């Protein structure tokens, strides 16, 4: 009894940069907004939400 094993050459499909670019820009802006709120925002409510994270990341706040 013989067994045949078929091996296919499976490669992931290439995604063009122009398809990824809008998502990369959106993610980058979202990251900049998060950095702003953690590092620069001194509003009472937002400051209290990210207070411990500020200290962990080395941002002085008081």
mmCIF file of the N, C-alpha and C atoms, coordinates in Angstrom:
data_MODEL
# 
_entry.id   MODEL 
# 
loop_
_atom_site.group_PDB 
_atom_site.id 
_atom_site.type_symbol 
_atom_site.label_atom_id 
_atom_site.label_alt_id 
_atom_site.label_comp_id 
_atom_site.label_asym_id 
_atom_site.label_entity_id 
_atom_site.label_seq_id 
_atom_site.pdbx_PDB_ins_code 
_atom_site.Cartn_x 
_atom_site.Cartn_y 
_atom_site.Cartn_z 
_atom_site.occupancy 
_atom_site.B_iso_or_equiv 
_atom_site.pdbx_formal_charge 
_atom_site.auth_seq_id 
_atom_site.auth_comp_id 
_atom_site.auth_asym_id 
_atom_site.auth_atom_id 
_atom_site.pdbx_PDB_model_num 
ATOM 1   N N  . UNK A 1 1  ? 0.840   -1.167 0.000  1.00 0.00 ? 1  UNK A N  1 
ATOM 2   C CA . UNK A 1 1  ? 0.000   0.000  0.000  1.00 0.00 ? 1  UNK A CA 1 
ATOM 3   C C  . UNK A 1 1  ? 0.897   1.245  0.000  1.00 0.00 ? 1  UNK A C  1 
ATOM 4   N N  . UNK A 1 2  ? 0.664   2.125  -0.918 1.00 0.00 ? 2  UNK A N  1 
ATOM 5   C CA . UNK A 1 2  ? 1.445   3.351  -1.008 1.00 0.00 ? 2  UNK A CA 1 
ATOM 6   C C  . UNK A 1 2  ? 0.579   4.545  -0.650 1.00 0.00 ? 2  UNK A C  1 
ATOM 7   N N  . UNK A 1 3  ? 1.215   5.527  -0.089 1.00 0.00 ? 3  UNK A N  1 
ATOM 8   C CA . UNK A 1 3  ? 0.514   6.749  0.290  1.00 0.00 ? 3  UNK A CA 1 
ATOM 9   C C  . UNK A 1 3  ? 1.154   7.914  -0.443 1.00 0.00 ? 3  UNK A C  1 
ATOM 10  N N  . UNK A 1 4  ? 0.308   8.707  -1.070 1.00 0.00 ? 4  UNK A N  1 
ATOM 11  C CA . UNK A 1 4  ? 0.809   9.883  -1.769 1.00 0.00 ? 4  UNK A CA 1 
ATOM 12  C C  . UNK A 1 4  ? 0.619   11.108 -0.885 1.00 0.00 ? 4  UNK A C  1 
ATOM 13  N N  . UNK A 1 5  ? 1.651   11.875 -0.805 1.00 0.00 ? 5  UNK A N  1 
ATOM 14  C CA . UNK A 1 5  ? 1.571   13.133 -0.060 1.00 0.00 ? 5  UNK A CA 1 
ATOM 15  C C  . UNK A 1 5  ? 1.779   14.262 -1.060 1.00 0.00 ? 5  UNK A C  1 
ATOM 16  N N  . UNK A 1 6  ? 0.783   15.108 -1.146 1.00 0.00 ? 6  UNK A N  1 
ATOM 17  C CA . UNK A 1 6  ? 0.878   16.239 -2.052 1.00 0.00 ? 6  UNK A CA 1 
ATOM 18  C C  . UNK A 1 6  ? 1.253   17.481 -1.246 1.00 0.00 ? 6  UNK A C  1 
ATOM 19  N N  . UNK A 1 7  ? 2.272   18.152 -1.670 1.00 0.00 ? 7  UNK A N  1 
ATOM 20  C CA . UNK A 1 7  ? 2.715   19.372 -1.002 1.00 0.00 ? 7  UNK A CA 1 
ATOM 21  C C  . UNK A 1 7  ? 2.474   20.529 -1.954 1.00 0.00 ? 7  UNK A C  1 
ATOM 22  N N  . UNK A 1 8  ? 1.662   21.440 -1.502 1.00 0.00 ? 8  UNK A N  1 
ATOM 23  C CA . UNK A 1 8  ? 1.387   22.616 -2.326 1.00 0.00 ? 8  UNK A CA 1 
ATOM 24  C C  . UNK A 1 8  ? 2.281   23.763 -1.884 1.00 0.00 ? 8  UNK A C  1 
ATOM 25  N N  . UNK A 1 9  ? 2.616   24.577 -2.837 1.00 0.00 ? 9  UNK A N  1 
ATOM 26  C CA . UNK A 1 9  ? 3.410   25.767 -2.538 1.00 0.00 ? 9  UNK A CA 1 
ATOM 27  C C  . UNK A 1 9  ? 2.423   26.892 -2.205 1.00 0.00 ? 9  UNK A C  1 
ATOM 28  N N  . UNK A 1 10 ? 2.155   27.040 -0.923 1.00 0.00 ? 10 UNK A N  1 
ATOM 29  C CA . UNK A 1 10 ? 1.182   28.033 -0.475 1.00 0.00 ? 10 UNK A CA 1 
ATOM 30  C C  . UNK A 1 10 ? 1.923   29.240 0.057  1.00 0.00 ? 10 UNK A C  1 
ATOM 31  N N  . UNK A 1 11 ? 1.658   30.382 -0.527 1.00 0.00 ? 11 UNK A N  1 
ATOM 32  C CA . UNK A 1 11 ? 2.270   31.630 -0.093 1.00 0.00 ? 11 UNK A CA 1 
ATOM 33  C C  . UNK A 1 11 ? 1.170   32.630 0.239  1.00 0.00 ? 11 UNK A C  1 
ATOM 34  N N  . UNK A 1 12 ? 1.391   33.444 1.253  1.00 0.00 ? 12 UNK A N  1 
ATOM 35  C CA . UNK A 1 12 ? 0.374   34.452 1.560  1.00 0.00 ? 12 UNK A CA 1 
ATOM 36  C C  . UNK A 1 12 ? 0.276   35.477 0.436  1.00 0.00 ? 12 UNK A C  1 
ATOM 37  N N  . UNK A 1 13 ? -0.924  35.979 0.267  1.00 0.00 ? 13 UNK A N  1 
ATOM 38  C CA . UNK A 1 13 ? -1.137  36.971 -0.776 1.00 0.00 ? 13 UNK A CA 1 
ATOM 39  C C  . UNK A 1 13 ? -0.460  38.279 -0.398 1.00 0.00 ? 13 UNK A C  1 
ATOM 40  N N  . UNK A 1 14 ? 0.153   38.906 -1.347 1.00 0.00 ? 14 UNK A N  1 
ATOM 41  C CA . UNK A 1 14 ? 0.807   40.193 -1.101 1.00 0.00 ? 14 UNK A CA 1 
ATOM 42  C C  . UNK A 1 14 ? -0.259  41.284 -1.009 1.00 0.00 ? 14 UNK A C  1 
ATOM 43  N N  . UNK A 1 15 ? -0.135  42.122 -0.004 1.00 0.00 ? 15 UNK A N  1 
ATOM 44  C CA . UNK A 1 15 ? -1.073  43.226 0.165  1.00 0.00 ? 15 UNK A CA 1 
ATOM 45  C C  . UNK A 1 15 ? -0.361  44.501 -0.256 1.00 0.00 ? 15 UNK A C  1 
ATOM 46  N N  . UNK A 1 16 ? -0.894  45.199 -1.243 1.00 0.00 ? 16 UNK A N  1 
ATOM 47  C CA . UNK A 1 16 ? -0.235  46.429 -1.697 1.00 0.00 ? 16 UNK A CA 1 
ATOM 48  C C  . UNK A 1 16 ? -0.214  47.494 -0.599 1.00 0.00 ? 16 UNK A C  1 
ATOM 49  N N  . UNK A 1 17 ? 0.844   48.299 -0.604 1.00 0.00 ? 17 UNK A N  1 
ATOM 50  C CA . UNK A 1 17 ? 1.007   49.342 0.403  1.00 0.00 ? 17 UNK A CA 1 
ATOM 51  C C  . UNK A 1 17 ? -0.145  50.336 0.351  1.00 0.00 ? 17 UNK A C  1 
ATOM 52  N N  . UNK A 1 18 ? -0.654  50.626 -0.828 1.00 0.00 ? 18 UNK A N  1 
ATOM 53  C CA . UNK A 1 18 ? -1.748  51.600 -0.945 1.00 0.00 ? 18 UNK A CA 1 
ATOM 54  C C  . UNK A 1 18 ? -3.024  51.112 -0.259 1.00 0.00 ? 18 UNK A C  1 
ATOM 55  N N  . UNK A 1 19 ? -3.154  49.806 -0.058 1.00 0.00 ? 19 UNK A N  1 
ATOM 56  C CA . UNK A 1 19 ? -4.309  49.285 0.676  1.00 0.00 ? 19 UNK A CA 1 
ATOM 57  C C  . UNK A 1 19 ? -4.105  49.370 2.187  1.00 0.00 ? 19 UNK A C  1 
ATOM 58  N N  . UNK A 1 20 ? -2.860  49.324 2.640  1.00 0.00 ? 20 UNK A N  1 
ATOM 59  C CA . UNK A 1 20 ? -2.561  49.368 4.067  1.00 0.00 ? 20 UNK A CA 1 
ATOM 60  C C  . UNK A 1 20 ? -2.419  50.805 4.563  1.00 0.00 ? 20 UNK A C  1 
ATOM 61  N N  . UNK A 1 21 ? -2.024  51.712 3.692  1.00 0.00 ? 21 UNK A N  1 
ATOM 62  C CA . UNK A 1 21 ? -1.688  53.080 4.081  1.00 0.00 ? 21 UNK A CA 1 
ATOM 63  C C  . UNK A 1 21 ? -2.778  53.794 4.888  1.00 0.00 ? 21 UNK A C  1 
ATOM 64  N N  . UNK A 1 22 ? -4.061  53.762 4.499  1.00 0.00 ? 22 UNK A N  1 
ATOM 65  C CA . UNK A 1 22 ? -5.069  54.456 5.317  1.00 0.00 ? 22 UNK A CA 1 
ATOM 66  C C  . UNK A 1 22 ? -5.155  53.903 6.743  1.00 0.00 ? 22 UNK A C  1 
ATOM 67  N N  . UNK A 1 23 ? -5.028  52.603 6.900  1.00 0.00 ? 23 UNK A N  1 
ATOM 68  C CA . UNK A 1 23 ? -5.080  51.995 8.228  1.00 0.00 ? 23 UNK A CA 1 
ATOM 69  C C  . UNK A 1 23 ? -3.839  52.363 9.034  1.00 0.00 ? 23 UNK A C  1 
ATOM 70  N N  . UNK A 1 24 ? -2.684  52.426 8.390  1.00 0.00 ? 24 UNK A N  1 
ATOM 71  C CA . UNK A 1 24 ? -1.450  52.806 9.071  1.00 0.00 ? 24 UNK A CA 1 
ATOM 72  C C  . UNK A 1 24 ? -1.518  54.257 9.536  1.00 0.00 ? 24 UNK A C  1 
ATOM 73  N N  . UNK A 1 25 ? -2.062  55.133 8.704  1.00 0.00 ? 25 UNK A N  1 
ATOM 74  C CA . UNK A 1 25 ? -2.205  56.541 9.094  1.00 0.00 ? 25 UNK A CA 1 
ATOM 75  C C  . UNK A 1 25 ? -3.179  56.668 10.260 1.00 0.00 ? 25 UNK A C  1 
ATOM 76  N N  . UNK A 1 26 ? -4.307  55.971 10.189 1.00 0.00 ? 26 UNK A N  1 
ATOM 77  C CA . UNK A 1 26 ? -5.298  56.019 11.268 1.00 0.00 ? 26 UNK A CA 1 
ATOM 78  C C  . UNK A 1 26 ? -4.697  55.498 12.576 1.00 0.00 ? 26 UNK A C  1 
ATOM 79  N N  . UNK A 1 27 ? -3.970  54.403 12.519 1.00 0.00 ? 27 UNK A N  1 
ATOM 80  C CA . UNK A 1 27 ? -3.341  53.836 13.706 1.00 0.00 ? 27 UNK A CA 1 
ATOM 81  C C  . UNK A 1 27 ? -2.297  54.797 14.267 1.00 0.00 ? 27 UNK A C  1 
ATOM 82  N N  . UNK A 1 28 ? -1.528  55.435 13.390 1.00 0.00 ? 28 UNK A N  1 
ATOM 83  C CA . UNK A 1 28 ? -0.527  56.394 13.833 1.00 0.00 ? 28 UNK A CA 1 
ATOM 84  C C  . UNK A 1 28 ? -1.161  57.589 14.542 1.00 0.00 ? 28 UNK A C  1 
ATOM 85  N N  . UNK A 1 29 ? -2.257  58.108 14.002 1.00 0.00 ? 29 UNK A N  1 
ATOM 86  C CA . UNK A 1 29 ? -2.954  59.222 14.645 1.00 0.00 ? 29 UNK A CA 1 
ATOM 87  C C  . UNK A 1 29 ? -3.541  58.810 15.984 1.00 0.00 ? 29 UNK A C  1 
ATOM 88  N N  . UNK A 1 30 ? -4.048  57.605 16.047 1.00 0.00 ? 30 UNK A N  1 
ATOM 89  C CA . UNK A 1 30 ? -4.590  57.091 17.304 1.00 0.00 ? 30 UNK A CA 1 
ATOM 90  C C  . UNK A 1 30 ? -3.493  56.963 18.359 1.00 0.00 ? 30 UNK A C  1 
ATOM 91  N N  . UNK A 1 31 ? -2.320  56.517 17.949 1.00 0.00 ? 31 UNK A N  1 
ATOM 92  C CA . UNK A 1 31 ? -1.187  56.418 18.878 1.00 0.00 ? 31 UNK A CA 1 
ATOM 93  C C  . UNK A 1 31 ? -0.738  57.797 19.347 1.00 0.00 ? 31 UNK A C  1 
ATOM 94  N N  . UNK A 1 32 ? -0.702  58.768 18.440 1.00 0.00 ? 32 UNK A N  1 
ATOM 95  C CA . UNK A 1 32 ? -0.333  60.126 18.842 1.00 0.00 ? 32 UNK A CA 1 
ATOM 96  C C  . UNK A 1 32 ? -1.343  60.707 19.822 1.00 0.00 ? 32 UNK A C  1 
ATOM 97  N N  . UNK A 1 33 ? -2.608  60.420 19.618 1.00 0.00 ? 33 UNK A N  1 
ATOM 98  C CA . UNK A 1 33 ? -3.640  60.886 20.541 1.00 0.00 ? 33 UNK A CA 1 
ATOM 99  C C  . UNK A 1 33 ? -3.455  60.241 21.917 1.00 0.00 ? 33 UNK A C  1 
ATOM 100 N N  . UNK A 1 34 ? -3.134  58.965 21.935 1.00 0.00 ? 34 UNK A N  1 
ATOM 101 C CA . UNK A 1 34 ? -2.904  58.278 23.210 1.00 0.00 ? 34 UNK A CA 1 
ATOM 102 C C  . UNK A 1 34 ? -1.687  58.855 23.925 1.00 0.00 ? 34 UNK A C  1 
ATOM 103 N N  . UNK A 1 35 ? -0.618  59.140 23.173 1.00 0.00 ? 35 UNK A N  1 
ATOM 104 C CA . UNK A 1 35 ? 0.565   59.735 23.786 1.00 0.00 ? 35 UNK A CA 1 
ATOM 105 C C  . UNK A 1 35 ? 0.239   61.114 24.339 1.00 0.00 ? 35 UNK A C  1 
ATOM 106 N N  . UNK A 1 36 ? -0.580  61.880 23.631 1.00 0.00 ? 36 UNK A N  1 
ATOM 107 C CA . UNK A 1 36 ? -0.974  63.202 24.124 1.00 0.00 ? 36 UNK A CA 1 
ATOM 108 C C  . UNK A 1 36 ? -1.711  63.078 25.456 1.00 0.00 ? 36 UNK A C  1 
ATOM 109 N N  . UNK A 1 37 ? -2.680  62.178 25.516 1.00 0.00 ? 37 UNK A N  1 
ATOM 110 C CA . UNK A 1 37 ? -3.460  62.050 26.741 1.00 0.00 ? 37 UNK A CA 1 
ATOM 111 C C  . UNK A 1 37 ? -2.626  61.536 27.908 1.00 0.00 ? 37 UNK A C  1 
ATOM 112 N N  . UNK A 1 38 ? -1.674  60.667 27.639 1.00 0.00 ? 38 UNK A N  1 
ATOM 113 C CA . UNK A 1 38 ? -0.837  60.147 28.720 1.00 0.00 ? 38 UNK A CA 1 
ATOM 114 C C  . UNK A 1 38 ? 0.228   61.163 29.122 1.00 0.00 ? 38 UNK A C  1 
ATOM 115 N N  . UNK A 1 39 ? 0.792   61.866 28.153 1.00 0.00 ? 39 UNK A N  1 
ATOM 116 C CA . UNK A 1 39 ? 1.929   62.702 28.450 1.00 0.00 ? 39 UNK A CA 1 
ATOM 117 C C  . UNK A 1 39 ? 1.668   64.172 28.667 1.00 0.00 ? 39 UNK A C  1 
ATOM 118 N N  . UNK A 1 40 ? 0.676   64.751 28.004 1.00 0.00 ? 40 UNK A N  1 
ATOM 119 C CA . UNK A 1 40 ? 0.547   66.202 28.051 1.00 0.00 ? 40 UNK A CA 1 
ATOM 120 C C  . UNK A 1 40 ? -0.753  66.686 28.667 1.00 0.00 ? 40 UNK A C  1 
ATOM 121 N N  . UNK A 1 41 ? -1.791  65.914 28.587 1.00 0.00 ? 41 UNK A N  1 
ATOM 122 C CA . UNK A 1 41 ? -3.096  66.349 29.076 1.00 0.00 ? 41 UNK A CA 1 
ATOM 123 C C  . UNK A 1 41 ? -3.076  66.466 30.592 1.00 0.00 ? 41 UNK A C  1 
ATOM 124 N N  . UNK A 1 42 ? -3.494  67.611 31.105 1.00 0.00 ? 42 UNK A N  1 
ATOM 125 C CA . UNK A 1 42 ? -3.527  67.830 32.547 1.00 0.00 ? 42 UNK A CA 1 
ATOM 126 C C  . UNK A 1 42 ? -4.949  68.008 33.064 1.00 0.00 ? 42 UNK A C  1 
ATOM 127 N N  . UNK A 1 43 ? -5.944  67.676 32.258 1.00 0.00 ? 43 UNK A N  1 
ATOM 128 C CA . UNK A 1 43 ? -7.323  67.743 32.721 1.00 0.00 ? 43 UNK A CA 1 
ATOM 129 C C  . UNK A 1 43 ? -7.545  66.768 33.860 1.00 0.00 ? 43 UNK A C  1 
ATOM 130 N N  . UNK A 1 44 ? -8.398  67.124 34.775 1.00 0.00 ? 44 UNK A N  1 
ATOM 131 C CA . UNK A 1 44 ? -8.565  66.332 35.995 1.00 0.00 ? 44 UNK A CA 1 
ATOM 132 C C  . UNK A 1 44 ? -9.036  64.913 35.701 1.00 0.00 ? 44 UNK A C  1 
ATOM 133 N N  . UNK A 1 45 ? -10.047 64.749 34.863 1.00 0.00 ? 45 UNK A N  1 
ATOM 134 C CA . UNK A 1 45 ? -10.613 63.423 34.632 1.00 0.00 ? 45 UNK A CA 1 
ATOM 135 C C  . UNK A 1 45 ? -9.630  62.525 33.888 1.00 0.00 ? 45 UNK A C  1 
ATOM 136 N N  . UNK A 1 46 ? -9.092  63.012 32.784 1.00 0.00 ? 46 UNK A N  1 
ATOM 137 C CA . UNK A 1 46 ? -8.164  62.204 31.985 1.00 0.00 ? 46 UNK A CA 1 
ATOM 138 C C  . UNK A 1 46 ? -6.888  61.949 32.774 1.00 0.00 ? 46 UNK A C  1 
ATOM 139 N N  . UNK A 1 47 ? -6.436  62.949 33.517 1.00 0.00 ? 47 UNK A N  1 
ATOM 140 C CA . UNK A 1 47 ? -5.214  62.794 34.311 1.00 0.00 ? 47 UNK A CA 1 
ATOM 141 C C  . UNK A 1 47 ? -5.366  61.651 35.311 1.00 0.00 ? 47 UNK A C  1 
ATOM 142 N N  . UNK A 1 48 ? -6.491  61.570 35.957 1.00 0.00 ? 48 UNK A N  1 
ATOM 143 C CA . UNK A 1 48 ? -6.699  60.507 36.945 1.00 0.00 ? 48 UNK A CA 1 
ATOM 144 C C  . UNK A 1 48 ? -6.799  59.134 36.278 1.00 0.00 ? 48 UNK A C  1 
ATOM 145 N N  . UNK A 1 49 ? -7.349  59.075 35.067 1.00 0.00 ? 49 UNK A N  1 
ATOM 146 C CA . UNK A 1 49 ? -7.460  57.790 34.367 1.00 0.00 ? 49 UNK A CA 1 
ATOM 147 C C  . UNK A 1 49 ? -6.093  57.235 33.978 1.00 0.00 ? 49 UNK A C  1 
ATOM 148 N N  . UNK A 1 50 ? -5.178  58.108 33.606 1.00 0.00 ? 50 UNK A N  1 
ATOM 149 C CA . UNK A 1 50 ? -3.877  57.645 33.109 1.00 0.00 ? 50 UNK A CA 1 
ATOM 150 C C  . UNK A 1 50 ? -2.748  57.931 34.092 1.00 0.00 ? 50 UNK A C  1 
ATOM 151 N N  . UNK A 1 51 ? -3.070  58.248 35.320 1.00 0.00 ? 51 UNK A N  1 
ATOM 152 C CA . UNK A 1 51 ? -2.077  58.673 36.296 1.00 0.00 ? 51 UNK A CA 1 
ATOM 153 C C  . UNK A 1 51 ? -0.985  57.637 36.526 1.00 0.00 ? 51 UNK A C  1 
ATOM 154 N N  . UNK A 1 52 ? -1.346  56.404 36.780 1.00 0.00 ? 52 UNK A N  1 
ATOM 155 C CA . UNK A 1 52 ? -0.333  55.374 37.038 1.00 0.00 ? 52 UNK A CA 1 
ATOM 156 C C  . UNK A 1 52 ? 0.478   55.072 35.782 1.00 0.00 ? 52 UNK A C  1 
ATOM 157 N N  . UNK A 1 53 ? -0.183  55.099 34.630 1.00 0.00 ? 53 UNK A N  1 
ATOM 158 C CA . UNK A 1 53 ? 0.533   54.884 33.372 1.00 0.00 ? 53 UNK A CA 1 
ATOM 159 C C  . UNK A 1 53 ? 1.571   55.962 33.119 1.00 0.00 ? 53 UNK A C  1 
ATOM 160 N N  . UNK A 1 54 ? 1.266   57.190 33.528 1.00 0.00 ? 54 UNK A N  1 
ATOM 161 C CA . UNK A 1 54 ? 2.233   58.290 33.368 1.00 0.00 ? 54 UNK A CA 1 
ATOM 162 C C  . UNK A 1 54 ? 3.498   57.986 34.146 1.00 0.00 ? 54 UNK A C  1 
ATOM 163 N N  . UNK A 1 55 ? 3.358   57.525 35.366 1.00 0.00 ? 55 UNK A N  1 
ATOM 164 C CA . UNK A 1 55 ? 4.528   57.223 36.182 1.00 0.00 ? 55 UNK A CA 1 
ATOM 165 C C  . UNK A 1 55 ? 5.306   56.032 35.620 1.00 0.00 ? 55 UNK A C  1 
ATOM 166 N N  . UNK A 1 56 ? 4.604   55.029 35.145 1.00 0.00 ? 56 UNK A N  1 
ATOM 167 C CA . UNK A 1 56 ? 5.282   53.874 34.562 1.00 0.00 ? 56 UNK A CA 1 
ATOM 168 C C  . UNK A 1 56 ? 6.092   54.248 33.330 1.00 0.00 ? 56 UNK A C  1 
ATOM 169 N N  . UNK A 1 57 ? 5.581   55.210 32.553 1.00 0.00 ? 57 UNK A N  1 
ATOM 170 C CA . UNK A 1 57 ? 6.273   55.635 31.333 1.00 0.00 ? 57 UNK A CA 1 
ATOM 171 C C  . UNK A 1 57 ? 7.304   56.737 31.585 1.00 0.00 ? 57 UNK A C  1 
ATOM 172 N N  . UNK A 1 58 ? 7.383   57.216 32.831 1.00 0.00 ? 58 UNK A N  1 
ATOM 173 C CA . UNK A 1 58 ? 8.395   58.202 33.166 1.00 0.00 ? 58 UNK A CA 1 
ATOM 174 C C  . UNK A 1 58 ? 7.968   59.648 32.996 1.00 0.00 ? 58 UNK A C  1 
ATOM 175 N N  . UNK A 1 59 ? 6.676   59.908 32.803 1.00 0.00 ? 59 UNK A N  1 
ATOM 176 C CA . UNK A 1 59 ? 6.193   61.281 32.674 1.00 0.00 ? 59 UNK A CA 1 
ATOM 177 C C  . UNK A 1 59 ? 5.970   61.862 34.077 1.00 0.00 ? 59 UNK A C  1 
ATOM 178 N N  . UNK A 1 60 ? 6.570   62.994 34.368 1.00 0.00 ? 60 UNK A N  1 
ATOM 179 C CA . UNK A 1 60 ? 6.285   63.618 35.665 1.00 0.00 ? 60 UNK A CA 1 
ATOM 180 C C  . UNK A 1 60 ? 4.912   64.290 35.625 1.00 0.00 ? 60 UNK A C  1 
ATOM 181 N N  . UNK A 1 61 ? 4.206   64.261 36.710 1.00 0.00 ? 61 UNK A N  1 
ATOM 182 C CA . UNK A 1 61 ? 2.905   64.911 36.690 1.00 0.00 ? 61 UNK A CA 1 
ATOM 183 C C  . UNK A 1 61 ? 2.619   65.709 37.952 1.00 0.00 ? 61 UNK A C  1 
ATOM 184 N N  . UNK A 1 62 ? 3.464   65.598 38.976 1.00 0.00 ? 62 UNK A N  1 
ATOM 185 C CA . UNK A 1 62 ? 3.276   66.445 40.149 1.00 0.00 ? 62 UNK A CA 1 
ATOM 186 C C  . UNK A 1 62 ? 4.543   66.548 40.924 1.00 0.00 ? 62 UNK A C  1 
# 
